Amino acid sequence: MKVRAYTILLAALFLAAAVSVQAQEQGPSSGGMQAGGAQGAAVVPASTVDTQGIRRYLLGPGDTLDVRVFGQPDLNWQGEVEADGNITSLPFIDTPVRAQCRTDKEIQKDIIAAYSKFLRSPQISVRVTGRNSRSPATIYGAVAAPSRIMMMRPVRLNELIVQSGGITERANGDIQILHMEPVMCPEPGEVVEPLEKDGVLSASTLKVYKWEDLKLGKPEANPLIRPGDIVTVMESKPVYITGSVASPQPVLLKEGYNTLSRVLFMVGGVTPAAKSTDVRIYRSKPGVTDMEVTHVDYDAIKKRKKEDIVLQPYDIIEVPKASDWSFTKLMQGLGKSVLGGATSLPTYALQYKVIY
């Protein structure tokens, strides 16, 4: 019985020690990470993938380190990576230690090698205490939760969209990415174009991608997002439908749904009382007070005798009502009354008189 109790006690102590070690390895960095910057910025919880990214974190200027030399407390050091990417203030080390674009483990090897010149088998630990070298990426526009997101590892566009809650129905299909900072740690063989050429922003600074291509899984539509990037999910702009249509209302223009026939279809089509041969499109012109008016024969478009009209944001489409005295409307009213068994004719039919 004593042997069994002793075995159980040892097992309990081993389990407690394992839990303690696991908690120390996870540390505070495995918790939530906040998007830095503006007040009210979204808080993005760290996922398992982010924790893995932290382990491969490449240092940059502004990141802070804690260097401990066991048995030599006077050699312990805390500080940050300097603007040139080096560490130059380690005690008794004159040669700068390169830190930019390297992991803490790689820096640890260099520091051990430097102290090995006057210490026998030095035991040194290097810990990253602050990851400050990368600005958060910003995503806003037609997304559920516009956010500023810190990235501890390379992140692609589709993951950034997921972190922002997904794209809303107001999206028009275009996603703009504006690069604000140069690439600090390019991949081996990667060719990085400068943000400016002769003081002018280069074409690589602003790029546009298609949401449909991203949904289809096309690799070219899912680029890596850099720290400091501004990602704008472009919102659709409206046109306004009024007059003799089934449901007068604003309609958001989207790629493939920006023509007159498509827009009128989206509001239920024109009514029987509409004068569809004279649909009017009112359009503002820069610097001009009066709106430009275009008359369109919608019937001819439906019969494919004329090309469809491509609308522009903020156009006003008016479908006028045909004259109550037209012969066509009169016969339509009489036909509906007779076929429907109505006891009275439409108002405009009753007012129509013939004097013999």
C-alpha positions in Angstrom: 0.0 0.0 0.0 2.9 2.4 0.8 4.5 1.7 -2.6 1.2 2.4 -4.4 0.7 5.7 -2.5 4.3 6.7 -3.2 3.7 6.0 -7.0 0.5 8.1 -7.1 2.3 11.0 -5.3 5.1 10.9 -7.9 2.7 10.9 -10.8 0.8 13.9 -9.4 4.0 15.9 -8.9 5.1 15.1 -12.5 1.8 16.2 -13.9 1.9 19.5 -12.0 5.4 20.2 -13.2 4.4 19.5 -16.9 1.5 22.0 -16.6 3.7 24.6 -15.1 6.3 24.3 -17.9 3.6 24.5 -20.6 2.2 27.7 -19.1 5.7 29.3 -19.0 6.4 28.4 -22.6 3.1 29.9 -23.7 3.7 33.1 -21.8 1.8 36.3 -22.2 2.4 36.5 -25.9 -0.2 33.7 -26.6 -3.0 35.8 -25.3 -4.9 38.4 -27.3 -3.0 41.0 -29.2 -4.4 44.5 -29.7 -4.3 46.5 -32.9 -2.2 49.5 -32.1 -2.9 53.0 -33.1 -6.2 55.0 -33.1 -8.6 55.0 -30.2 -11.3 52.5 -30.6 -9.3 50.2 -32.9 -10.5 46.6 -33.0 -8.9 44.0 -30.7 -7.9 41.0 -32.7 -7.4 37.8 -30.7 -4.3 35.8 -31.4 -4.9 32.4 -33.0 -2.7 29.3 -33.0 -1.3 30.3 -36.4 -0.3 33.7 -35.0 1.6 32.0 -32.1 3.5 30.0 -34.6 4.3 33.2 -36.5 5.7 34.8 -33.4 8.2 32.0 -33.1 9.5 32.8 -36.6 9.3 36.6 -35.9 11.9 38.6 -37.7 13.2 41.5 -35.7 13.3 45.1 -36.9 14.2 48.6 -35.6 12.3 49.5 -32.4 11.8 45.9 -31.2 13.0 45.3 -27.7 15.1 42.4 -26.3 16.0 41.0 -22.9 19.4 39.3 -22.8 20.4 37.3 -19.7 23.9 35.8 -19.1 23.6 33.2 -16.4 26.0 33.5 -13.5 27.0 37.0 -14.8 24.2 39.4 -13.8 26.4 42.4 -14.7 26.3 41.4 -18.3 22.5 41.3 -18.5 21.0 43.8 -21.0 17.7 45.2 -22.0 17.2 47.5 -24.9 15.9 47.9 -28.4 17.1 47.3 -31.9 18.5 50.6 -33.3 17.4 52.4 -36.4 20.1 50.7 -38.5 19.0 47.3 -37.5 21.9 46.6 -35.1 22.5 46.1 -31.4 25.6 48.1 -30.3 25.2 48.5 -26.5 25.8 45.0 -25.2 28.3 45.1 -22.3 31.9 44.5 -23.3 31.0 43.8 -27.0 32.4 46.3 -29.4 31.2 44.7 -32.6 27.6 45.4 -33.5 25.3 42.4 -33.6 23.0 42.4 -36.6 19.3 42.0 -35.5 17.1 43.2 -38.4 15.4 40.4 -40.4 16.7 37.7 -38.0 15.1 35.6 -35.3 15.9 35.8 -31.6 17.6 32.4 -31.9 19.9 33.6 -34.6 20.8 36.6 -32.5 21.4 34.4 -29.5 24.0 32.4 -31.4 25.9 35.6 -32.3 25.9 36.9 -28.7 27.1 33.5 -27.4 29.9 33.6 -29.9 30.9 37.1 -28.9 31.0 36.4 -25.1 32.8 33.1 -25.7 35.9 35.1 -26.3 36.3 35.8 -22.5 33.7 33.4 -20.9 33.9 29.7 -20.9 30.7 28.1 -22.4 28.4 31.0 -21.6 24.8 30.2 -21.0 22.7 33.1 -22.6 19.1 33.6 -23.2 17.5 36.1 -25.6 13.9 37.0 -25.3 11.8 39.4 -27.4 9.9 41.7 -25.0 8.4 44.1 -27.5 7.4 43.8 -31.2 7.2 47.4 -32.3 8.9 47.4 -35.7 5.8 46.7 -37.8 2.8 49.0 -38.2 -0.7 47.5 -38.2 -2.5 47.0 -41.5 -5.8 48.8 -41.9 -8.9 47.3 -43.6 -12.1 49.3 -44.0 -14.8 50.0 -46.5 -17.5 47.4 -47.3 -16.5 45.0 -44.4 -18.4 44.0 -41.3 -15.8 45.3 -38.8 -13.2 47.8 -40.1 -10.0 47.1 -38.1 -6.4 47.8 -37.6 -4.6 44.5 -37.3 -1.1 43.7 -36.1 0.6 41.0 -38.0 3.3 38.8 -36.4 3.8 36.8 -39.6 3.1 37.1 -43.3 -0.7 37.4 -43.8 -2.6 37.1 -47.1 -5.6 39.2 -48.2 -8.2 36.5 -47.6 -7.2 36.1 -44.0 -7.3 39.9 -43.4 -10.8 39.9 -44.8 -11.9 37.1 -42.4 -10.4 39.0 -39.5 -12.5 42.0 -40.4 -15.8 40.0 -40.4 -16.1 39.5 -44.1 -17.3 41.6 -47.0 -20.8 43.1 -46.9 -23.4 43.5 -49.7 -22.2 47.1 -50.3 -19.0 45.9 -51.9 -18.7 46.6 -55.6 -16.2 43.9 -56.3 -12.9 45.8 -56.2 -10.3 45.7 -53.4 -7.6 48.4 -53.3 -4.3 47.8 -51.5 -2.1 50.9 -50.8 1.4 50.2 -49.7 2.6 52.8 -47.2 5.9 51.2 -46.1 8.8 49.5 -47.9 9.3 45.8 -47.4 11.6 45.4 -44.4 12.5 41.8 -44.8 12.1 40.6 -48.4 12.0 36.9 -49.1 15.0 35.3 -50.8 14.9 36.1 -54.5 12.0 38.5 -54.1 12.2 41.6 -56.2 10.8 44.6 -54.4 9.9 47.8 -56.3 10.5 51.1 -54.5 7.5 53.0 -53.4 8.8 56.2 -55.1 10.7 56.9 -58.3 12.2 60.3 -58.7 9.8 61.6 -56.0 6.7 60.2 -57.7 4.7 57.3 -56.3 5.4 54.2 -58.5 2.6 52.1 -60.0 3.3 49.3 -57.5 2.2 51.5 -54.6 -1.5 51.0 -55.4 -2.9 47.8 -56.7 -6.5 46.6 -57.3 -7.8 43.1 -57.0 -11.1 41.4 -57.8 -13.3 39.9 -55.1 -14.6 37.3 -57.6 -11.1 36.2 -58.5 -10.3 35.8 -54.8 -13.4 33.7 -54.2 -12.4 31.5 -57.1 -9.0 30.8 -55.4 -6.8 32.5 -58.0 -3.3 32.9 -56.4 -2.7 36.2 -58.1 -5.8 37.7 -56.4 -4.6 36.8 -52.9 -1.4 38.8 -52.3 0.6 39.1 -49.1 -0.3 42.1 -46.9 2.6 44.3 -45.7 2.7 46.0 -42.4 1.2 49.5 -42.8 -0.9 48.6 -45.8 -4.3 50.2 -46.2 -6.8 47.8 -47.7 -10.0 49.3 -49.0 -12.9 47.1 -49.9 -14.6 49.5 -52.3 -18.2 50.3 -51.7 -20.8 50.5 -54.4 -22.3 53.9 -55.2 -25.9 54.3 -55.9 -28.1 55.4 -58.8 -31.7 56.5 -58.1 -34.7 55.1 -59.8 -38.0 57.0 -59.8 -41.2 57.2 -61.7 -43.3 54.4 -63.2 -41.4 51.4 -61.9 -42.6 48.6 -59.6 -40.4 49.7 -56.7 -38.8 53.2 -56.9 -35.6 53.1 -54.8 -31.8 53.6 -54.9 -29.8 50.8 -56.4 -26.1 50.1 -55.7 -24.0 49.7 -58.8 -21.9 46.6 -59.0 -19.7 45.0 -61.6 -21.9 43.4 -64.2 -25.0 45.1 -62.8 -24.5 48.7 -64.0 -26.6 48.9 -67.1 -30.1 50.5 -67.5 -31.8 47.2 -68.2 -30.2 45.4 -65.2 -31.1 48.3 -62.9 -34.7 48.5 -64.0 -35.0 44.7 -63.6 -33.7 45.0 -60.0 -36.5 47.4 -59.1 -39.2 45.1 -60.6 -39.3 46.6 -64.1 -41.5 49.3 -65.6 -45.2 49.4 -65.0 -47.9 49.2 -67.7 -48.5 52.9 -67.3 -44.9 53.8 -68.1 -43.7 55.6 -71.2 -40.8 53.3 -71.7 -39.8 54.8 -75.0 -38.7 57.9 -73.3 -36.7 56.9 -70.2 -34.7 59.9 -68.9 -31.2 59.7 -67.3 -30.1 62.8 -65.4 -26.4 63.1 -64.9 -24.3 65.7 -63.1 -21.2 67.1 -64.8 -18.2 68.5 -62.9 -18.3 72.3 -62.9 -21.8 72.4 -64.4 -24.9 73.5 -62.5 -27.6 72.0 -64.7 -27.8 68.2 -65.1 -27.3 66.6 -68.4 -30.5 64.8 -69.6 -30.4 61.7 -71.9 -33.5 60.3 -73.5 -33.5 56.5 -73.9 -35.8 54.2 -75.8 -36.0 51.3 -73.3 -38.3 49.3 -75.6 -35.6 49.4 -78.3 -33.1 48.2 -75.8 -35.3 45.2 -74.8 -35.8 44.3 -78.5 -32.0 44.6 -78.9 -32.3 47.3 -81.5 -30.2 49.6 -79.4 -27.2 49.1 -77.1 -27.8 49.1 -73.4 -26.7 52.2 -71.4 -23.9 51.9 -68.9 -24.9 54.0 -65.8 -22.6 56.1 -63.7 -22.8 56.6 -59.9 -25.4 59.1 -58.8 -27.4 59.0 -62.0 -31.1 59.6 -61.7 -33.3 57.4 -63.9 -36.8 58.7 -64.4 -39.4 56.5 -66.0 -42.2 58.9 -67.0 -45.9 58.0 -67.0 -47.6 57.8 -70.3 -50.4 60.2 -71.1 -53.8 59.1 -69.6 -55.4 60.0 -72.9 -53.3 57.7 -75.1 -55.3 55.2 -77.2 -53.1 52.4 -76.0 -53.7 53.1 -72.3 -57.4 53.5 -73.0 -57.7 50.1 -74.6 -55.7 48.5 -71.9 -58.0 50.0 -69.3 -61.1 48.8 -71.1 -59.7 45.3 -71.6 -58.9 44.9 -68.0 -62.3 46.1 -66.9 -64.1 43.7 -69.3 -61.9 40.7 -68.6 -61.8 41.2 -64.9 -65.6 41.6 -64.6 -65.2 45.0 -63.1 -68.4 47.0 -62.4 -66.8 50.3 -63.3 -64.3 51.5 -65.8 -61.0 53.2 -64.8 -61.3 56.9 -64.0 -59.7 58.1 -67.1 -62.0 55.9 -69.3 -65.1 57.2 -67.6 -64.0 60.8 -68.4 -63.5 60.0 -72.0 -66.6 61.2 -73.9 -67.7 61.0 -77.6 -70.3 63.5 -78.8 -72.3 62.4 -81.9 
